[in-house]
Amino acid sequence: MRPLTLPTDEDLLTSDDPDAFGMFYDRHVRTLLGYFARRTGDPEVAADLAAETFASAIVARQRFRRGGSPAVAWLFTIAQRRLVDYQRRGRVEERMRRSLAMERRPVSAEDADMIRVLGDDTAGALLAELPAEQRDAIDAHVLEGRGYPELADELQTPEATIRQRVSRGLATLRRGMGGRA
């Protein structure tokens, strides 16, 4: 009997099975909530941004290509864009909401607590365990959204080396979070 193997993130994103994206979501929602919670300090905003990110990802998943950036890097690129959009528009929306006396639908206390815990570092702990070169490459490319050519130029290192560091580091993170490398 062959051992059961879990589909990779890339398999899930390119699958025609409607449940596949749900599995991808389940694998990464907690990490994404933590990412947003750390950056916004607001569990409700973190939940909104995570929802926006996955909504964008499901719409754009047909554009995902195997062999390029790993699926989780692709997801965090979308997340980083949603965060930048929020930072640009968030102040305007908040002022408008206050002037219209509109309340934002609250996240339950239990969910807010869970998001705060995630913001306190599931992925961050795993990231901290990576070799410094991989950790720095992931931080710069995935979390800050900086391009490979820019990093290669800055570090005076071949672009292929930077790509390899990011790829290996993300594979290690996926294994640490229960995904397949």
C-alpha positions as CSV (number, residue, x, y, z in Angstrom):
1,M,0.0,0.0,0.0
2,R,1.4,3.4,-1.0
3,P,1.7,6.0,1.7
4,L,-0.8,8.8,1.6
5,T,0.8,12.1,0.4
6,L,-0.7,15.5,0.8
7,P,-1.1,17.7,-2.2
8,T,1.4,20.6,-2.4
9,D,0.2,24.2,-2.2
10,E,1.0,24.4,-5.9
11,D,-1.3,21.3,-6.5
12,L,-4.1,22.9,-4.6
13,L,-3.9,26.3,-6.4
14,T,-3.9,24.6,-9.9
15,S,-6.6,22.1,-9.1
16,D,-10.0,22.2,-10.7
17,D,-11.5,20.7,-7.5
18,P,-13.5,23.4,-5.6
19,D,-12.3,21.9,-2.3
20,A,-8.7,22.4,-3.1
21,F,-8.7,26.1,-2.5
22,G,-10.4,25.4,0.8
23,M,-7.4,23.2,1.8
24,F,-5.0,25.9,0.7
25,Y,-6.9,28.4,2.8
26,D,-6.9,26.1,5.8
27,R,-3.1,25.7,5.6
28,H,-2.4,29.4,5.5
29,V,-5.2,31.4,7.1
30,R,-3.6,31.3,10.6
31,T,-0.2,32.5,9.4
32,L,-1.8,35.2,7.3
33,L,-3.9,36.4,10.2
34,G,-0.8,36.6,12.3
35,Y,1.1,38.5,9.6
36,F,-1.7,41.1,9.5
37,A,-2.1,41.2,13.2
38,R,1.6,42.0,13.7
39,R,1.5,44.8,11.1
40,T,-1.8,46.4,12.1
41,G,-2.1,45.7,15.8
42,D,-5.9,45.3,15.2
43,P,-7.5,41.9,15.1
44,E,-10.6,43.1,13.2
45,V,-8.4,44.8,10.5
46,A,-6.3,41.6,10.4
47,A,-9.4,39.5,9.8
48,D,-10.6,41.9,7.1
49,L,-7.3,41.9,5.3
50,A,-7.0,38.1,5.4
51,A,-10.4,37.8,3.9
52,E,-9.6,40.3,1.2
53,T,-6.3,38.5,0.5
54,F,-8.0,35.1,0.0
55,A,-10.8,36.6,-2.0
56,S,-8.1,38.2,-4.3
57,A,-6.2,34.9,-4.4
58,I,-9.2,32.8,-5.4
59,V,-10.0,35.3,-8.2
60,A,-6.3,35.3,-9.4
61,R,-5.4,31.7,-8.9
62,Q,-5.6,30.9,-12.6
63,R,-2.6,33.3,-13.0
64,F,-0.5,31.3,-10.6
65,R,2.2,29.3,-12.4
66,R,4.2,26.4,-11.2
67,G,7.9,26.8,-11.3
68,G,7.8,30.5,-10.4
69,S,7.6,31.7,-6.8
70,P,6.3,29.1,-4.3
71,A,2.5,29.3,-3.7
72,V,2.9,30.7,-0.2
73,A,5.2,33.5,-1.6
74,W,2.5,34.2,-4.2
75,L,-0.1,34.5,-1.5
76,F,2.1,36.8,0.7
77,T,2.7,39.0,-2.4
78,I,-1.1,39.5,-2.5
79,A,-1.2,40.0,1.2
80,Q,1.4,42.6,1.1
81,R,-0.5,44.5,-1.6
82,R,-3.7,44.3,0.5
83,L,-1.8,45.7,3.4
84,V,-0.4,48.6,1.3
85,D,-3.9,49.3,0.0
86,Y,-5.3,49.3,3.6
87,Q,-2.5,51.7,4.7
88,R,-3.4,54.0,1.9
89,R,-7.1,53.9,2.2
90,G,-7.6,52.9,5.8
91,R,-7.3,56.4,7.2
92,V,-9.8,57.8,4.7
93,E,-12.3,55.0,5.4
94,E,-12.0,55.3,9.1
95,R,-12.6,59.1,8.9
96,M,-15.6,58.5,6.6
97,R,-17.0,55.7,8.9
98,R,-16.7,58.1,11.9
99,S,-18.4,61.0,10.1
100,L,-21.3,58.7,9.1
101,A,-21.4,57.2,12.5
102,M,-21.0,53.7,11.0
103,E,-19.7,50.9,13.1
104,R,-17.4,48.2,11.8
105,R,-18.8,44.7,12.3
106,P,-16.8,43.4,15.3
107,V,-14.8,40.2,15.4
108,S,-15.9,38.0,18.3
109,A,-13.8,38.2,21.4
110,E,-12.6,34.6,20.9
111,D,-11.6,35.3,17.3
112,A,-9.8,38.5,18.3
113,D,-7.9,36.6,21.0
114,M,-6.9,33.9,18.5
115,I,-5.7,36.6,16.0
116,R,-3.7,38.3,18.7
117,V,-2.0,35.0,19.5
118,L,-1.2,34.4,15.9
119,G,0.2,37.9,15.7
120,D,2.5,36.9,18.6
121,D,4.3,34.6,16.3
122,T,3.6,31.2,14.9
123,A,5.4,31.9,11.6
124,G,7.8,34.3,13.3
125,A,9.1,31.5,15.6
126,L,9.6,29.2,12.6
127,L,11.2,32.0,10.6
128,A,13.6,32.7,13.5
129,E,14.9,29.1,13.3
130,L,15.9,29.4,9.6
131,P,19.6,30.1,8.7
132,A,20.1,33.9,8.6
133,E,20.6,34.0,4.8
134,Q,17.2,32.3,4.2
135,R,15.4,34.3,6.9
136,D,16.7,37.6,5.5
137,A,15.9,36.6,2.0
138,I,12.3,35.7,2.9
139,D,11.9,38.8,5.0
140,A,13.1,41.0,2.2
141,H,11.4,39.3,-0.8
142,V,8.1,37.8,0.7
143,L,7.3,40.1,3.6
144,E,8.7,43.4,2.2
145,G,7.9,42.6,-1.4
146,R,11.3,43.5,-2.8
147,G,12.3,42.0,-6.1
148,Y,15.0,39.4,-6.7
149,P,17.1,41.7,-8.9
150,E,17.1,44.5,-6.3
151,L,18.2,42.1,-3.6
152,A,20.8,40.5,-5.7
153,D,22.2,43.9,-6.5
154,E,22.1,45.1,-2.9
155,L,23.8,41.9,-1.6
156,Q,26.2,41.6,-4.5
157,T,24.9,38.0,-4.9
158,P,23.6,36.2,-8.0
159,E,19.9,36.4,-8.4
160,A,19.7,32.6,-8.6
161,T,21.3,32.4,-5.1
162,I,18.7,34.7,-3.7
163,R,15.9,32.7,-5.3
164,Q,17.3,29.5,-3.9
165,R,17.5,31.0,-0.4
166,V,13.9,32.1,-0.5
167,S,12.7,28.7,-2.0
168,R,14.6,26.6,0.5
169,G,13.5,28.8,3.4
170,L,9.8,28.7,2.4
171,A,10.0,24.9,1.9
172,T,11.4,24.6,5.5
173,L,8.6,26.9,6.8
174,R,5.9,24.8,5.0
175,R,7.3,21.6,6.6
176,G,7.2,23.3,10.0
177,M,3.6,24.4,9.5
178,G,2.6,20.9,8.4
179,G,2.6,21.5,4.7
180,R,4.5,19.5,2.2
181,A,7.8,21.0,0.8
